[in-house]
């Protein structure tokens, strides 16, 4: 396509150049011919004037006594037609016609000027010969002498001059034509490449780039097209990412609906079943009514926790979660969280130890979010740590000048293949046991995204039979976080 396009453009440019040269030659021929004719006629008129003045210096009587053959010789020597006119306009001698047959010349413009003592000239047709002549007349003693030259000779000489001028001009145009063809070929090649590139962009291939050379208009156009292609490529990639993101969010939405429906179905079915059992008469059964009511209460509490977590997830997804960032003493925050859940741990005979670090160590965060993160981590640690186990809460400084808070337990541990998915929502290592313990499957997903919203991150380490350690980081000072809660919403991302 590029070669054919270049050939078509080159052909059109060559045609334009040829037409321009032809028009230029025609204009030169017209203008130069007119100018050459004027110059030639003026020079001839001057020459004829000098010749008539020389003849005017001769004695009239001598001229009148010349024989006709002598007059013809003189006319040929003067390269024209010679006429001698009396002061009254009567023709006395003529080198080509019989004077008796010629009319009075007193009215001729050139004769009239010569009889008045001036050199006269005019261009007109001769009534005697029927040929156009250039007439020049000069004063003569007692009359006038006139020399005439037929214009056809002038036209012939001018024609020769025109042909030579056009030939020489055409020869002068040959280098210009070759140079124009060279530039036309270069221009056609570059313009063809630009057109091909524009066609490539039109097909949707925005990765291609044009090889741009030069700083002329075509070079500027090529660079602008390259910039356009780069911008289109960037926009296309962004649209692709957005499309993939939309598809991902749609899958997340569907998975979320399915998971929520599944999570709600079990406690609702249990509540409905036991309620119907109580209404059908079990309410009077002293051996089972209290146990049934406890089951209903436990499932209602589970629904309450699931609803609370779903509201938190909803606020995060809708970006309505708001924070109140400030500097807080880390030891006070951690001790408060541990004291809140310590009775639950003691009830299960699980000891909790804490090393909050220096008492004056401050972190820049939202206290409520830190409390929710710690509550979820400690609640999981208590649930999955057997009786007599131990939970240790510690802190350390990281290399990027942040504080890492860790919650380590002596529970059963987590299989290595499950570690990468722990922070996905509704993901459970042991689904049956998790539901039995009242877990909603959203706790660790909330931990991850709250930690990131506070400017930190989360990680997990675990070994089967040796326990697990969950850790999150917090900044020491303000890092320009927004309080509007623009959190990541890809809860299924690792």
N, C-alpha and C positions, 0 to 999 in steps of 0.2 A: 504493500500500500504506500509506503514512504517513497519508493522510487517512482511509481506512477504519479503520485501527487507532486513530487519534485519536477518530473518531466512536464506535467501540465502547467505548473506555475512558470517554469523556465520558458516554455513555448509562448505563453501569454506575454511574459516580460520581453522576449525577443521580438514578438509582433509589435508590441508597444514601441520598442526602441526603433524598429524599422519604420513604423509609421511616423514617429517623431522626426527621424532623419529625412524621410521623404518630404514631410511638411516643411522642414527647415530648408531643404534644397529648393523646393518650390518658392518659398519666400525669398531666399537669396537670389534665385533666378529672376523673380519679378522685380525686386527692389534694385538689384545690381544692374539688370538690363535697362531699367528706366534711368538709373543714374548714369550708366555708361553711355546711353543714347544722348542724354543731355550734355555730358562732358564731350563726347565725340563731335556732336553737332556744333557745340560752342568752339571747339578747337578748329573744326573745319571752317566755320564762319570766320574765325580770326585769320586763318590762312588765306581764305578767299578774299578777305578784306585787304590784306597786304598785297595780294596779286593785283586786285583792281586798282589799288592806289598806285602801284608801279605802272600799270597801263595808263593811268590817268596822267602820268608825267610825260607821256609821249605827245608829240604834236598832232593836233587833230587832222590837219591836212594830210600828214603822212599816213595816218590810220585810214583816212577815207580813200586814199589812192591805192591801198593794199588790194591785191587780188583775192578772190574768194578762197583760193587754195592756201594763200598765206594766212588768212584769218583762221582757217581750219587748223593749220599748223600751230598757230599761237594758242588756239583753244585747247588743242591736245596737250600743248606744253603746260598750259594752266590747269589741265585736268578738269575741264568743264565746257560749258557752252558759252561762247563770247558774243555779246551784243553791244553795238554802239548806237546811242540814241541822241537825237538832236535836242536842243533846248526846248522845242515845242512838243517833244514826245515822239516825234517821227523816228522810226527805226532806220538807221543809215546802213548798218552792217549786221549780219547774224551768221554765225558759223554753221548753222544747221538748216535754216529756212530762207526762203526768198523774201527779202525785205518788203517787196511790193505786196505780198500776200499777208503781211503782218499788220495788225491794227495798231493804232496809236497807243504808246505806253506811258503817256503823261499821268494816267490814273494809277499806275502801279505804285505801291507803297515805297518800294526800294528806289524806283526811278524818281519819284516825287521828292524823297529825301536827298538824293544825289543832286537833283537840279537846284535844290535849296542850299547846296554846299556841304551836305553831311553825307556820311556813309549810311546807306540803308540796307535792310535785309528783310526777307519774308520767306515763308514756306507755303506753297500752294501748287495746284495743278496747272500745267501749261495748256492754254487753249489751242496752241499750235500743234504740240506733239501729244497731248493727252496724258503726260507723265508728271508725277509730283516732283517738284524741284525745290532746292534751297537756293534762293536768289540773294546776291550781294552786289550792291551798286555803289560806285564812288564818282565824285565829280570829275568832269573832263572839260577842257576848254570849249565852251560853246555847247555843252551837252553833258552826257553821262556815259560811263562804261559799266557794263554789267556782266557778271560771271554767274553761271547757274550750274548746279550739279544735281543729277537725278537721285532721289532719295532711295531708290532700290539698291544702289551701290552702297549707300550708308547702311541700309537695313541688312545687306549681305555681310558687310564688315562687322556690324553689331552682332549678327547671328553667330559668326565665327567666334567673336569675343565671348558671347553667352555660353556657347558650347565648351569653350576652353575654361571659362570660369566655373561652370557646373562640374566639369571633369576634375579640375584641380580641387574644388571644394569637396567633391565626393572622395577623392583620394585623401584629403585631409581628415575626412570623417572615418576612414578605415581604422586608424589606431583607437579613435574614440569608440568605434563600434566594437572592436575587440575587447577594449577595457570594459565597456558596458556589458558585453556578453559574460566576461569573467565575473563581474560583480552581480550580474543577474543570476548566474549559476549559484554563486555563494548565497545570495539572498533567497533564491528558490529553495536551496537545500535547507537553510535555517528556518524559513517560513514553513516548508513542508514538515520539518521536524516538530515545529510548534503546533501545527494543525493536527498531526498524528498524536501528539501528547494530549491535546485538548480532547481528541476522540477517545483516547485511553481513559482520561478522567470521566468522560461521559459514560463509559461502560462500567464504571464503579471501581476501577483499579487505581486506588489512590496511593499505592506504595511506589509506583514508578516515578522517576525523576528525570528531568530534562537536562541534558549536558549543555550548560549555558556558557557562551564565550562572548566577550566584548561588552562594551558599555553603551552601545547605541540603543536605539529604540527597541530593536528585536531582543537585545540582551536584557534590557529592563523588563520587557514583556515576558521573556522566558523565566527570569527570576521571580516575577510576580505570579506566574503560573505555578512554579515550584512551591512558592509560599502557599498558594491556594490549595495545591495538592496536599501539602503537609497539614494545613488546617482541616481540610476535608477528612484526611486520614485520622487526625486526632478526634474530630467530631464523630467519625464512624466508629472508632474504637470506644469512645465514651458511650455512644448509643448501644454498642454491643455489650459493654459492661453493664449499662443500665438495664438492657434487656435480660442479660443473664441474672442480674440482681433481682429483677422483677420475677423471673422464673423461680429463682431461689426463694424469694419471699413468698411466692405463691405456694411452693412446696412446703415451706415452713408453716404457712397459714393452714394448709390442709392437714399437715401432721399435727399441728397444734389443736385443731378442732377434733381430730380423731383421738389424740391423747387425752384431751380434756374430757371428751365424751366417755372415754374408757375409764378415766380416773373417777368421774362422777357416778358412773353406772354402778360400781361395786358398793360404795357406801349407801347410795340411794336405794339400791335393791335390798340391802341388809336392813336399812331403816324401815322400808315399806314392808318387808317380810315379817320382821319381829313385831312391828306395830299391828299388822293384821292378826298375828298370832295372839297378841295380848287382847285385841278387841274380840277375838273369837272365843275368849274364855280363859286364856292363860293368865290374865290379870289377877284371877282369883287363886291361881296356883302358887301357893306360898313357897314351894320348892324352886320355882323357875322364874317367877315374875321379876324379882330383883335382878337376876342375871340377865334377863332379856332387856330390861330397862338400861342396865349398864352398857350392854352392846349397842343399844340405840344411841346412848349418850356418847360413847366412843366414836361411833361413825359420824355423829353430828359434829363432834370436835374435829374429826378429820376433814369433814366438809368445810368447817370454819377455817382451818389452816390452809386448805387448798384454795379457798376463796380469797384469803388474805394474800397468798403468794400470787394468785392470778391477777389480783389488783395491782400488786407491785410490778409484775411483768407487763401489764397493760400500760401502767404509767411510763415504764421504760420505753416500750415500743412506740407510744404516742408522744414521747419526748415531753411529758408533762411533769416528770419527776424533778423536783426542785431541791436545791441544796443550800445550806448555809455554811459557807466556808469560813473557817477561822482557825486560829492557832490554839491547840489544846494540849494539855499535859498527857502524854501517852500513858503513863503509869495510872493516872486516875481513870482514863477511859477503859483500860484493860481490867483493872480491879473491879470497876463497876459491873462490867459484863460477867466476869467470873463470879462475883458475889450473887448476881441474879440467878445463875444456873447451878450454884454450888449445892443448894438443897436437893435438886434433882439428882446430882451426882452422888451425894451422900446417901440418898434413898437406895441407890443401886450399889452402895459401898465402893464407889470409884473415887479415888483421891485426885485432887486437882492442885497442881503446883504452878506457881507463876514467878517469872523473873522479868519484870517490866522494864528493866534497865534503869538508867539514871532518873531520879525523881524530877529533875528539871528539864528532861528531854521533851521538846514540843514538836508536834506534827501539824501540818496545815491540811485540814480535812473537814468533812461534815460528820459531826459526832453521831447523829442518828444512823447514818450509813455504816459507820464503823461498828456501832452496836449491833446492827442487823447482820453484818458479816460475821462478827464474833459469835453471835447467838446461833447462826446456822452451823458454823464450824464446830462449836462446842456441843450443840445438840446432837450432831452426827457422831462426834467422838464418844459422847456418853452412850448413845444407842448401840454403837458397834464395839464397845469395850466391855468385856465380860466382868462379872463381879470380882472385886479385889484388884481390878486393873488400875492404871494410873494415866493421867493426862497432864502434859507439861506445856505451859504457855511461855514462850521465850521471845526475845527480840535480839536483833543484831543490825549493824550498819552494813549497807551494801556498797559496792564499788562506785555506784552512780550517786552516792550521797543521799540515799533513802534509808528508811527504816523498814526492816522486814519483820513481820509478826508471824510466828509459827505456832500451830496447834498440833502437838504430837501425842498419839495415843498408843496403847499396848494391845490394840484389838486384833482381829483376825487377819487384817491386811487386805490388799486388793490385787487381783491378778494383773500381770503386766499388760495383757492385751486389752484390759478395760481402762487403763489409766488415761489414754488419749481421748476418751469420750465421757469422762466423768462430769465435765462441765456443760454437757449438752442437757437441754431441758428434757425432763421425763425419762432420762436415762438412769437405769438401775442395774447394779451388778447382780444382785439377787432380788428379782422382782417380788417373789413371794414373801421373802423375809422383810423387805423394805415396806411393803404394804402392811404387813403384820405389825411393824413398829410404828406405823402411822406416817411414814414419809410421803411427801407430795411429788418428789422428783424434780422440784424446781429450785431447791435450796442452793445447790452449788452453781447453777446457772445465774442465779441472782448474785451470789458471791462474786463470780467472775466479772460481771458487768458493773456492779457497784464499785469494785476495786479499780477497774479501768476508768470509771467516771471520776474517781478521786485522784487520778494521775498515777496509779500503780498497776500491778498485775498480780496474777495468782500462779501457783505451781503446786504440784503434788509429788510426793515420794512415798512409795509403799513396797512392802515385801510380805508375801504370804506368811502368816504365823508370827510376824515381827511387828505388826502395827503399821500405822500410816502417819504421814506428816503433811499437813496442808499449810501453806504460807501465802501471805499477801504483803504487798509493799505500800508505803505511804510516803509522800514527799515531806521534807522538813520545812519548806517555805512555799509561798504562793508561786505557782508556775503559770498563772494566767488562765485558770480553769473557769469555765462559764458556770453560772449558777442555774442555767436553764435546763441543764441535764440532757445535753445532746449525746445520748448513749448509743453504743453499737446495739443493733437490733438483731444481728444474726446469731440467735441463741444456739443454733445447731453447729456453729463454727467451732473449731477446736481452739 
